[in-house]
Amino acid sequence: MHAIGVDIGGTKIAAGVVSADGEILAKVVLRTDASDAAAVDAGIIEACRTLMADHEVEAIGLAAPGFIGQDRATVMFCPNLPWRDHPLRDAVLAGLGHPELHVVVENDANAAGWAESQFGVARGLDDVVTLTLGTGLGGAVISGGRLVRGAWGVAAEIGHLRVVPEGHHCGCGQNGCWEQYVSGSALVREAHGVAATRPDRAVRLLELAGGKWRRITGQHVTTAAEEGDELSLELLASVGRWVGEGAASVAALLDPAMFVIGGGLSAAGDLVLVPARQALSRKLSAGGYRPTARIEVAAMGNDAGIVGAADLARR
């Protein structure tokens, strides 16, 4: 049975027809107006209609950022889209005019993590934690082969584990959340801080950013690090260390076989993974007397949300 997976972001909607073995048979990408809830709904409906014109599907999975209700129908809260207690499933069903379709809403990080466990780098493993290092830190927990959603559907908001009491302020309203130390935003914040106060240490980054420290991006840091820039190597190693130290705490609770690292920062590869693995081994409770989880880069890239949402809807 074919299913459609829709990955909903703040600026675009990517949707695809996905086969039972995780292959994307057709794909469309649409830009959308993130400031208007009706416009986002309309974009989702348009993408699905386009795909349904040429393919027979029986299920649609909608991967949305934010808190998804246990009913797998409602977006309770979304920080980057104007959805508050929004009945997304019903809105899409009404717009498509196909009440027989099976439509479910999933958290986007959950969908990506599920795809990696079924078709990607963690295939065949029943206990996996996925960390998505993007603007923030998303997470997905698979335990005993099941996706952990929690009592109200909002489990695995792993980026908001507090790792530094009274640390950096987070958009969730708390201080010291993990995502304030391992996300792309955290990397850029630290790069800006050094470039603004110690430009002599950030010569290459400033060159890449046209001399303006406020224009330094995460990609600039990765590029400079690959060239051997000392500051950029330090910045990525710091992110990796925080990944490993946080993962050690997660391992104490969940004991996964693997941590899968996705998101934009995963492109830095070993520049983040090596210090992450070292920190995990160093901080793991009872280290040396228990197996250590592997830390690997996600294999499915930007298609993970589409494939995971479709497969979860199919199931």
Secondary structure as GFF3:
##gff-version 3
##sequence-region A 1 315
A	DSSP	beta_strand	3	8	.	.	.	ID=ss1
A	DSSP	beta_strand	12	18	.	.	.	ID=ss2
A	DSSP	beta_strand	24	31	.	.	.	ID=ss3
A	DSSP	alpha_helix	37	52	.	.	.	ID=ss4
A	DSSP	beta_strand	59	64	.	.	.	ID=ss5
A	DSSP	beta_strand	67	68	.	.	.	ID=ss6
A	DSSP	beta_strand	75	77	.	.	.	ID=ss7
A	DSSP	beta_strand	84	86	.	.	.	ID=ss8
A	DSSP	alpha_helix	88	96	.	.	.	ID=ss9
A	DSSP	beta_strand	102	107	.	.	.	ID=ss10
A	DSSP	alpha_helix	108	119	.	.	.	ID=ss11
A	DSSP	beta_strand	128	133	.	.	.	ID=ss12
A	DSSP	beta_strand	137	143	.	.	.	ID=ss13
A	DSSP	beta_strand	146	147	.	.	.	ID=ss14
A	DSSP	three_ten_helix	158	160	.	.	.	ID=ss15
A	DSSP	alpha_helix	179	182	.	.	.	ID=ss16
A	DSSP	alpha_helix	184	197	.	.	.	ID=ss17
A	DSSP	three_ten_helix	199	201	.	.	.	ID=ss18
A	DSSP	alpha_helix	203	208	.	.	.	ID=ss19
A	DSSP	three_ten_helix	213	215	.	.	.	ID=ss20
A	DSSP	alpha_helix	218	226	.	.	.	ID=ss21
A	DSSP	alpha_helix	230	254	.	.	.	ID=ss22
A	DSSP	beta_strand	258	262	.	.	.	ID=ss23
A	DSSP	three_ten_helix	264	268	.	.	.	ID=ss24
A	DSSP	alpha_helix	270	283	.	.	.	ID=ss25
A	DSSP	beta_strand	294	297	.	.	.	ID=ss26
A	DSSP	three_ten_helix	301	303	.	.	.	ID=ss27
A	DSSP	alpha_helix	304	314	.	.	.	ID=ss28
###
